[in-house]
Amino acid sequence: MSNTLSKYLNILTYVMLGLTVVFVAMFYFGGDVPNQAHQTPVYTDSLIYWAKALFYITVGLSILFPVLQIVSDPKGAIKGLAGLAGLGLIILIAYSMSDGTLLNLPGYTGEDNNVGALKFADTVLYTMYILGVGAIVSIVVTETLRKLR
């Protein structure tokens, strides 16, 4: 990466971090909406829109850079695709473990107690559990092998 591009990326990083600090400060110290049943910060929407913008930028760059890597180094893309296939397999295993049984929630009349939402929530949770345990196991195995060598 060229020195000029690196300089601009560092500046962009600090600008985005600064904007995030400003939005969070506005959220916490900007006051509350009057006449609400619960405490509701005035700048909640602004913080949510900023978080959405950061999320969309992240998703876009997460798609763009692997595509550029595949175009520039097609043989090296096999490792990336293997990792993506492994992640897909973990998500598939988590989905097969998930349960869509409706919850018995007395007094709840919302729409989120449905099979699709429950299976999605279980899939996300099981995926996090599997990846978390995998990370811990890989750290322990790596350190153990390092001590044995």
Rosetta blueprint (number, residue, H / E / L):
1 M L
2 S L
3 N H
4 T H
5 L H
6 S H
7 K H
8 Y H
9 L H
10 N H
11 I H
12 L H
13 T H
14 Y H
15 V H
16 M H
17 L H
18 G H
19 L H
20 T H
21 V H
22 V H
23 F H
24 V H
25 A H
26 M H
27 F H
28 Y H
29 F H
30 G L
31 G L
32 D E
33 V L
34 P L
35 N L
36 Q L
37 A L
38 H L
39 Q L
40 T L
41 P E
42 V L
43 Y L
44 T H
45 D H
46 S H
47 L H
48 I H
49 Y H
50 W H
51 A H
52 K H
53 A H
54 L H
55 F H
56 Y H
57 I H
58 T H
59 V H
60 G H
61 L H
62 S H
63 I H
64 L H
65 F H
66 P H
67 V H
68 L H
69 Q H
70 I H
71 V H
72 S H
73 D L
74 P L
75 K L
76 G L
77 A H
78 I H
79 K H
80 G H
81 L H
82 A H
83 G H
84 L H
85 A H
86 G H
87 L H
88 G H
89 L H
90 I H
91 I H
92 L H
93 I H
94 A H
95 Y H
96 S H
97 M H
98 S L
99 D L
100 G L
101 T L
102 L L
103 L L
104 N L
105 L L
106 P L
107 G L
108 Y L
109 T L
110 G L
111 E L
112 D L
113 N L
114 N L
115 V H
116 G H
117 A H
118 L H
119 K H
120 F H
121 A H
122 D H
123 T H
124 V H
125 L H
126 Y H
127 T H
128 M H
129 Y H
130 I H
131 L H
132 G H
133 V H
134 G H
135 A H
136 I H
137 V H
138 S H
139 I H
140 V H
141 V H
142 T H
143 E H
144 T H
145 L H
146 R H
147 K H
148 L H
149 R L
